[in-house]
Amino acid sequence: MRPSILALSVLLAGACYDPVHADEVAALGPETPGIPEGPTHRAGQRCTTCHGGRGPSDTEYSLAGTVSRTRGKPEPLVDGTVSFTDAAGKTISATTNSVGNFWITKDSFDPVFPVRVTLQGEGIFRRMTTSIGRDGGCATCHRAEGSDPQHTGPIFLRLE
């Protein structure tokens, strides 16, 4: 291989590496033993770290998160409906699964921000009081209770 082609190949490979993103992925830690990669893994973690278009997952989400049934308790909200309405007036909904996870692929909905959010389940309707400004990974703002005073706690349906 000619030296100029080799040098160009090395430069291009290096240009694709994002050390900040690689650190974000690494900070998630390993998978939980016994829970395979898939729709029930990493409940409560920031889905768009891996599913946000920079990998390592090939499936890109525009909106994704985890919902608990009751504030302060780890029980997931199963079969809840999370609805999103973007600035263009388009609405789409997702249903929470057995661990409370939900997601909307970017192929099915590429929202115009800001996005308004509602949550329904068990005869209860809740509206998020603020809007999502630009990042559809709910755990970007919603983090474990007490983990970070700069962010709000987990998403939940019931107060008690």
N, C-alpha and C positions, 0 to 999 in steps of 0.2 A: 504494500500500500504506500502510495506517495506520502511524504511528510505533510504536505498541505492538506490532503484529504483526512489524514489521521488527526491533525490539529483541529480541523473544522468539526470532525465527529466528536472529539472531546469537548469542544466548546458548546456544541448543541446539546450534548448529554447533560452538561453542567447547567445550562440555561433552564432545563426542565425541572431541576431540583429546587424545592422550596424548603429551606431549613426551618422556617417558622411553622409551616404546616406540618412538616415531619415531627416537630416537637409537640404540636397539638395532638397529633395522632398517638404518639408515644405516651403522652400524659394520660390518655384514657386507660392505659394499663392493659393487662391481658384479658382475654375473654373469661367470664365466670365459668369455672369447671361445671360440666354437666349441661350447660346451655349452649347449643350450637349456634353458629352465626346464622342469622335469619330474623324473622319478624319479632321474635321474643327476646332477642339479646339486647344487652346494654340499656335496660330500662332506666330512665332518669338521666342518661348521659346525653351529650349534645350530638344528636343524630347527624347534623350537617357537617360535623368534622370530617367524617368519612364519606357521607352521601351529599356533599355540597359542590361537586363538580371538580374537585382537585384530588379525589381519590382518598383512600385506595379502592373504594367501592365503585363499580361501574354504574350503579343505579343512583341517579341524582334526585334528591328531594328538594322541593321548593319550600315546603312546610312540614315539620315533623316534631314530635315530642312524646311525652308520657304524662298521663293523668292519674292521680290518686283519687280514691273514692272519698276520703275524709282528710281534712287538714291535720297534719302531724302524724298520720298513720301510714304505714307502707302498703296497705291494701290497694290494689289497682282498681281503677274504674273499668269495668268490662262492659262492652256494648254501649258506651257513651258516644254521643255525636258531637264532633268538633266541627264548626262551620266557619268558613273564612269568606269575607267579602272584601274585594280589593277596591282601589280608588276608581277603577273603571266600572264598578258596579257588578262585576262577575262574582258569583257565589259558588263555592264547592264545599263538600263535607267529607269527613272521614270518620270511620268507626273505630273506637279503641278496642284493642285485642285483649287476650287473656292476661297480659302483664301491664295493660294500660297504654301501650304504644299505639301511635297512629302516624300516618305519613301521607303526603300527597307528592306524587312524582312531578318533576318539572315538565315532563312531556304532557301531562294532563292539565297542568295549571301553572303558568308562569306569571305570577301576580304583579300588578302595578301597585307599588307601595305608596302610601301606607295601607295596611290590611287590618280590618276589624275582625274580632273573634267572639264567637259564642260557644257555649258548652251546654249540652242537654243530656240528662239521664235520670232515671228513677223519678220521673215527674218533676224534676228541678231544672230550671233554666237560669244560666248565669251568663253575663256579658263581661268581657274583659274591659276594664275601665280606661285603659290606654290602647293605643294601636301599635301594631308591629311596624317599625319604621323602615327596616331594610334587611334584617336577617331572620329567616324563617325557622331557624333552629331554636325551639322554645327554651332549651336549657342554656342558651346564650345569656338569658336574663333570669330564668327560673332555675334556681340551684337548690341543693339540699339545705334544709333549715339550719341556720347558724354557720354555714360554710363560708359565707362572704357577705359582709354588711352592705356592700355596694349593689347587691342583686336581691331580687325578690325570691321568696321561697317557691317550692314546687307548686304545680298546678293541681287543684283539687276541686271536687264538686260540692261536697258537704262541709259545713263549718264544724259540725260535731256529729 
